[in-house]
């Protein structure tokens, strides 16, 4: 027995297990890194955002302490399933099940020794509702140079951010540590546990409802029922995906055979709201009713130039200019439009004057 092992208070059986651990520690480190890397790759591919993906290999002093207390429980080193530990912390409850599904596909699961602590019903169990899988690497993923790899099992723990925070706080306060805590504190902790569990459930429910709302909006937009779709961020983004200003922009670009440079049109959301538009149907009506006027403005602006590149914002901007001027909002209305799109600037005042003067003799202003 080495001098280092003699420093621990272990019987011969436990000391042999610890000596085997020291020999195989590089294998445990390699398995931990492989598991972490594989999980990260698949999470990234699936677009699954996690709060934390951590791994560790149990240190020698930690293992020695465990063997000192429970060494007789283990037949050999491979009976220990937590030498390699991986923790996945998710933002939402339902993401725990998604992580579990990925883990089941990637690794061999020892179902007999895996534990779903989420099925606990104790009132104070919130911080311990983790899902624990005991796993091993499938044959094709094992390092060839280590024949012992087939016998190594590792633990993957899956829980939410709130469950993880609660467990850590409980650990710090001594709760569930064997230290007697006065009942008044236990009652307070139990109440907090209930609140956090409710918050965890509500976060997942709200996310589900928002996802359903977005899908409903997308379906309404795709169906063409635009009058039923409120003008909001998600609905406007779905509307823009249909390229509603494409025809007008092409018509304007054709004046000079210009190229169209695509830019984000999301800033127009606030512009349209400022024009008192409430649904996507209102914007659709704007395009239908004011495209000729927007085209007249563009022809006047571009007809005596050699501009060969126009922004994709030219169509919606000219629509708004025509709408503002025809409704009698004049320079002040144009200035508000330019401030919203370009940021407040003294130059916007000059441009507003110029646009009002430019458009006053166009046909749409005299209809």
C-alpha positions in Angstrom: 0.0 0.0 0.0 1.4 3.4 -1.0 2.2 6.1 1.6 -0.6 8.3 0.3 -3.2 5.6 0.8 -2.0 5.0 4.3 -3.0 8.6 5.2 -6.7 7.5 4.9 -8.4 5.4 7.5 -9.4 2.6 5.2 -9.6 -1.2 5.5 -7.8 -3.3 3.0 -10.8 -3.7 0.7 -11.5 0.0 0.6 -7.8 0.8 0.1 -7.7 -1.6 -3.0 -10.7 0.2 -4.5 -9.0 3.6 -4.0 -5.8 2.3 -5.5 -7.7 1.1 -8.5 -9.3 4.5 -8.8 -5.9 6.2 -8.9 -4.8 3.9 -11.8 -8.0 4.6 -13.7 -8.4 8.3 -13.0 -7.3 9.3 -16.6 -10.1 7.1 -17.9 -12.7 8.8 -15.7 -11.4 12.2 -16.9 -11.7 11.1 -20.5 -15.2 9.8 -20.1 -16.3 13.0 -18.3 -14.9 15.1 -21.2 -16.5 12.9 -23.8 -19.9 13.0 -22.2 -19.8 16.7 -21.7 -18.7 17.3 -25.3 -21.3 15.0 -26.8 -24.1 16.6 -24.8 -23.0 20.1 -25.7 -22.9 19.1 -29.4 -26.5 17.7 -29.4 -27.9 20.5 -27.3 -26.5 23.0 -29.8 -27.8 21.0 -32.8 -31.3 20.9 -31.1 -31.2 24.6 -30.2 -31.7 23.6 -26.5 -30.6 26.4 -24.3 -29.3 25.3 -20.8 -28.3 27.4 -17.8 -25.4 25.1 -17.1 -23.7 22.0 -18.3 -21.1 20.9 -15.8 -19.0 17.8 -15.1 -16.5 16.6 -12.5 -14.5 13.6 -11.5 -14.7 12.8 -7.8 -11.4 13.7 -6.1 -9.4 11.2 -4.2 -10.1 12.7 -0.7 -13.8 12.8 -1.5 -13.8 9.1 -2.6 -11.7 8.1 0.4 -14.2 9.7 2.7 -17.0 7.8 1.1 -15.2 4.5 1.3 -14.3 5.1 4.9 -18.0 5.4 5.7 -19.5 2.9 3.1 -16.6 0.9 1.7 -18.1 -2.5 2.5 -21.1 -1.6 0.4 -19.1 -1.8 -2.8 -17.8 -5.0 -4.3 -15.3 -3.2 -6.5 -14.6 0.3 -8.0 -17.1 -0.2 -10.7 -19.9 -0.5 -8.2 -19.5 3.2 -7.6 -21.7 5.2 -10.1 -20.9 8.7 -9.1 -17.1 9.0 -9.7 -18.0 10.8 -12.9 -20.8 13.2 -12.5 -22.5 15.5 -15.0 -25.1 18.1 -14.2 -27.5 19.7 -16.7 -29.4 22.7 -15.4 -32.3 23.9 -17.5 -34.4 27.0 -17.5 -37.8 25.3 -17.7 -39.4 22.2 -16.2 -40.3 20.7 -19.6 -36.7 21.0 -20.8 -35.7 18.5 -18.2 -37.7 15.9 -20.1 -36.1 17.0 -23.4 -32.6 16.6 -21.9 -33.6 13.2 -20.5 -34.7 12.1 -24.0 -31.4 13.2 -25.5 -29.5 11.3 -22.7 -31.5 8.2 -23.4 -30.5 8.3 -27.1 -26.8 9.0 -26.5 -26.0 6.6 -23.6 -26.9 3.2 -22.2 -29.1 3.8 -19.1 -29.0 1.6 -16.0 -32.7 1.9 -15.3 -32.6 -0.1 -12.1 -30.3 2.4 -10.4 -31.6 5.6 -12.0 -33.9 7.7 -9.9 -36.7 10.2 -10.8 -36.9 12.2 -7.7 -39.5 14.4 -9.3 -42.0 11.8 -8.2 -41.4 12.7 -4.6 -44.4 14.0 -2.8 -42.9 15.4 0.4 -43.9 19.0 1.1 -40.2 20.0 1.5 -38.8 18.0 -1.5 -38.7 20.8 -4.1 -35.0 21.3 -4.2 -34.4 17.6 -4.5 -36.7 16.9 -7.5 -33.8 16.2 -9.8 -33.8 13.4 -12.4 -30.8 11.2 -12.0 -29.7 8.7 -14.7 -27.0 6.2 -14.2 -25.3 5.8 -17.6 -22.5 4.2 -19.5 -20.9 4.9 -22.8 -22.3 2.8 -25.7 -19.6 0.5 -27.2 -18.9 2.7 -30.2 -18.0 5.7 -28.0 -15.7 4.0 -25.6 -11.9 4.8 -25.7 -10.2 1.8 -27.3 -7.1 2.0 -25.1 -9.2 1.4 -22.0 -10.9 -2.1 -21.8 -12.3 -1.1 -18.4 -14.4 1.6 -20.1 -17.2 -0.9 -20.6 -17.6 -1.2 -16.8 -17.6 2.5 -15.9 -20.9 4.0 -15.1 -21.5 7.7 -14.5 -24.3 9.9 -13.2 -26.2 12.6 -15.1 -28.3 14.9 -12.9 -31.0 17.0 -14.6 -32.8 19.8 -12.8 -34.1 23.4 -13.3 -32.4 26.6 -12.3 -34.8 27.1 -9.4 -34.4 23.5 -8.2 -30.6 23.9 -8.4 -30.6 27.2 -6.5 -32.9 25.8 -3.8 -30.7 22.8 -3.3 -27.7 25.0 -2.9 -29.4 27.3 -0.5 -30.6 24.3 1.6 -27.0 23.0 1.6 -25.7 26.3 2.9 -28.4 26.6 5.7 -27.9 23.1 6.9 -31.4 22.0 5.9 -31.6 18.2 5.3 -28.0 18.0 6.5 -28.7 16.1 9.7 -28.5 19.4 11.7 -31.6 20.0 13.7 -33.3 23.1 12.5 -36.1 24.9 14.6 -39.6 24.2 13.3 -40.3 27.9 12.7 -37.5 27.9 10.1 -38.6 24.6 8.6 -42.1 26.1 8.1 -40.6 29.1 6.4 -38.4 27.0 4.1 -41.4 24.8 3.2 -43.5 27.8 2.2 -40.7 29.1 0.1 -40.3 25.7 -1.5 -43.9 25.8 -2.5 -43.6 29.2 -4.0 -40.6 28.3 -6.0 -42.2 25.1 -7.3 -45.2 27.1 -8.4 -42.9 29.6 -10.1 -41.1 26.8 -11.9 -44.5 25.4 -13.2 -45.7 28.9 -14.2 -42.6 29.7 -16.2 -43.1 26.5 -18.2 -46.8 27.1 -18.7 -46.3 30.7 -19.8 -43.7 29.7 -22.3 -46.0 27.0 -23.7 -48.9 29.6 -24.0 -46.6 32.1 -25.7 -45.4 29.4 -28.2 -49.1 28.5 -28.9 -49.8 32.2 -29.4 -47.0 32.6 -31.9 -48.1 29.6 -33.9 -51.7 30.9 -33.9 -50.5 34.3 -35.2 -48.3 32.6 -37.9 -51.3 30.5 -39.0 -53.6 33.6 -39.2 -51.0 35.5 -41.2 -50.5 32.5 -43.6 -54.2 32.2 -44.0 -54.6 35.8 -45.1 -57.0 36.7 -42.2 -54.9 39.9 -41.6 -57.8 41.9 -40.1 -57.9 39.4 -37.2 -54.1 39.8 -36.5 -53.1 42.5 -34.0 -50.1 44.6 -34.9 -47.5 43.2 -32.5 -43.8 42.2 -32.7 -44.3 38.6 -33.5 -47.2 39.2 -36.0 -45.3 41.9 -37.8 -42.2 39.7 -38.1 -44.3 37.0 -39.6 -45.9 39.5 -41.9 -42.5 40.8 -43.1 -41.5 37.2 -43.9 -44.2 37.3 -46.6 -42.4 40.3 -48.2 -45.5 42.5 -48.4 -43.5 45.5 -49.8 -41.7 43.5 -52.4 -43.9 44.4 -55.4 -43.8 48.1 -54.6 -40.0 48.1 -54.1 -39.5 46.4 -57.4 -41.7 48.9 -59.1 -39.7 51.8 -57.6 -36.3 50.2 -58.3 -37.4 49.8 -62.0 -37.4 53.6 -62.4 -33.6 53.5 -62.6 -33.1 49.7 -63.0 -31.7 49.9 -59.5 -30.6 47.0 -57.2 -32.6 46.6 -54.0 -30.6 46.4 -50.8 -32.4 44.5 -48.1 -32.5 46.1 -44.7 -34.5 45.3 -41.5 -38.0 46.7 -41.7 -38.8 46.0 -38.0 -38.4 49.8 -37.1 -41.6 50.4 -39.1 -43.6 48.6 -36.4 -43.5 51.7 -34.3 -44.1 53.9 -37.3 -47.3 52.0 -38.2 -48.4 52.1 -34.6 -47.9 55.9 -34.6 -50.2 56.1 -37.6 -52.9 54.4 -35.5 -52.8 51.1 -37.3 -53.9 48.3 -35.1 -53.9 45.1 -37.3 -51.9 43.7 -40.1 -55.0 44.3 -42.2 -54.5 48.0 -41.7 -51.0 47.8 -43.2 -52.3 45.6 -46.0 -54.9 48.3 -46.8 -52.1 50.9 -46.7 -50.2 49.0 -49.4 -53.3 48.6 -51.5 -54.5 52.2 -51.3 -51.3 54.1 -51.3 -48.8 52.3 -53.5 -49.5 54.5 -56.4 -48.8 57.6 -54.3 -45.6 56.0 -52.9 -44.5 55.3 -56.5 -45.2 58.9 -57.5 -43.0 60.2 -54.8 -40.2 57.8 -55.8 -40.4 58.8 -59.5 -40.1 62.4 -58.5 -37.1 61.7 -56.3 -35.3 59.3 -58.6 -36.3 60.5 -62.1 -33.5 63.0 -62.5 -30.8 60.9 -60.7 -28.6 58.0 -61.6 -29.3 56.1 -58.3 -28.6 52.4 -58.9 -29.2 51.0 -55.4 -32.3 51.6 -53.3 -33.0 50.3 -49.8 -35.9 47.9 -49.2 -37.2 50.5 -46.8 -38.1 52.9 -49.7 -41.5 51.4 -50.3 -42.8 51.4 -46.7 -41.3 54.8 -46.1 -42.9 56.4 -49.2 -46.2 54.8 -48.2 -46.0 56.4 -44.8 -45.0 59.8 -46.4 -48.0 59.7 -48.8 -50.4 58.7 -46.0 -49.2 61.4 -43.6 -49.3 64.2 -46.2 -52.7 63.2 -47.6 -54.1 63.2 -44.1 -52.9 66.7 -43.6 -50.3 66.0 -40.9 -47.7 68.0 -42.9 -44.2 68.7 -41.8 -44.8 67.7 -38.2 -45.9 64.3 -39.3 -43.0 63.7 -41.6 -40.6 64.9 -38.9 -42.0 62.3 -36.5 -41.6 59.6 -39.1 -38.0 60.5 -39.8 -37.2 60.8 -36.0 -38.6 57.3 -35.5 -36.7 55.7 -38.4 -33.4 57.6 -38.2 -33.3 59.0 -34.7 -33.9 62.6 -33.7 -31.7 65.0 -35.7 -31.9 68.6 -36.9 -31.4 67.3 -40.4 -34.8 65.6 -40.2 -36.4 69.1 -40.0 -34.7 70.0 -43.3 -35.7 66.8 -44.9 -39.3 67.2 -43.7 -39.5 70.6 -45.4 -38.0 69.2 -48.6 -40.4 66.3 -48.8 -43.5 68.4 -48.1 -42.3 70.9 -50.8 -41.5 68.0 -53.2 -44.8 66.3 -52.9 -47.3 69.2 -53.0 -47.7 69.1 -56.8 -47.9 65.3 -57.2 -51.2 63.9 -58.5 -52.1 62.0 -55.2 -52.1 65.3 -53.3 -54.7 66.8 -55.6 -57.2 63.9 -55.8 
